[in-house]
Amino acid sequence: MNTQHTEKARGGTGGKVIARFDDSIIAGLRQRLPDYLAARGVELRRNGTRLVGRCPVHDDSNPSFAVYGANHENCGCYPCGFDGDVFALSQWLGRSSNFPEAVQDVSTVLGYYLPESTAGTATRHATPPQRPAKQPEPPPLVLSDADREKIRLARLRFSDAFHAGDEIIDRIAASLGLDRETLRHASWGESGLGLACPVNSREPWLCYAYPNGLKWRNPHPRTTPRFLWIVPKATAPWRMEWVKPGTATVYLTEGESDCLALIAAGLEADGTAACVASPGTSFLPSWAPLFAGKRIVICFDLDTAGQAAAAKVAGMLQGHASEILIWKGTSSHA
Ligand SMILES: [Zn+2]
């Protein structure tokens, strides 16, 4: 992640801006990574040749963030998948969005005035840029009429079956360990629940309708694939349209059935929170700005893969969400 950011920043902003910074200044700032981390509130302790501490991005109870290198000029967090120097770190923390801005941020944090700074720009540097790193523009979405129709039909079939009181709805509810009321609640909106009838299947399949996407859930527990993307162009997490300007807290789950379980548990009951789902652990960086200003509770699986993915998503949301929490299970509160 870091390499990509650094190279993008160096290549993307043009050499002429960077040339303003003297190489020796850059090298000097790079070696002050531990000071930069200290200024950002990261306590480090020596462990062999490394300095270790708690990751500034993910909820890190067991220090997994390490500073290493001959001059302690590199750092990384294994669960987050981050690795890089102080300038990459600045961008990863969302304090800058390219290399020149990162140099400004690091200088400011360390109280170092760049020789090039005029009085005017020096004042401006006193408040380092806080805006989030820019995300690449997604390609324009072209959803075919056929794909649009698949989503519409799936939604319609679910709605019809629900209102007709069809037994399939009860079977789906039972298979998910949920009640009809939760399914009804979750089926509202642009993205929600649908039903599809695949060829060679006697039983309709439950579908998850995403904004511009449709995912089928295999009702037979021991057969593969477990899921099938029929329209694979989801442009936002599942049920994202439930996140309104007035929504304070967003619960982000790993998969749709966990999301349904949170709805069943009443997390949306008071109207201040919304439950949305990432399709498994695959959360796209382009979705992060959708969570601007929200308090996010990432409720991914408690296994290693789930927690690593949660930390990665937390990194993507950094600079967008107002607060990021990673749910660690109820045992920690007991
Ligand atoms: Zn981390």
Boltz pocket constraint, residues with backbone or C-beta under 6 A from the ligand:
constraints:
  - pocket:
      binder: B
      contacts: [[A, 55], [A, 56], [A, 57], [A, 58], [A, 60], [A, 65], [A, 77], [A, 78], [A, 79], [A, 80], [A, 311]]
      max_distance: 6.0
